[in-house]
């Protein structure tokens, strides 16, 4: 009897060993999602400018209440370790040196999307909901807006909103922090 081919899924530990062995380097723009390595698109000026705006605003607004982390991995599961553009993390004295942040540590996750918009919405967003990330924002550089996703239930965000230029948005974890869409989009 011949068995049908099966896909081999890399674990986060396999992924890290690939880095240690030099198969992947720190300069490789890749991330692990559901056991598969995905190449990330190069970052353009609009993307990096939007991310810098978010970083600047959040660092001033949540200092001492959250850790603002940009383009670093979070461990969703044994098979997924994406590198979102920005996350607000629960404060920890060791700044997550002893272990990668997990979904329960994430107060807000933000993806800045231009060429990656379809991928972020159809591939990453459902994974974030499935793994219990409480709140996700997609900074949509194509349509010049911020989409918010909250309250994941059974792998689906049950509350969504679109925030346009001239409006503001606040993370659920910090309702006192108001982010003007123009501060992010220019």
Secondary structure, DSSP 4 states (H G I P E B T S, - for coil): -PPPP-PPPPPHHHHHHHHHTTSS-TTS-EEEETTEEEEPPPP-HHHHHHHHHHHHHHHHHHTTT-EEEES---B-BTTBB---SEEEE---TTTTSSS--BGGGEEEEEEEESTTHHHIIIIIHHHHHHTT-SEEEEEETTTTEEEEEEEEETTEEEEEEEEETT-EE--GGGTT--EEHHHHH-
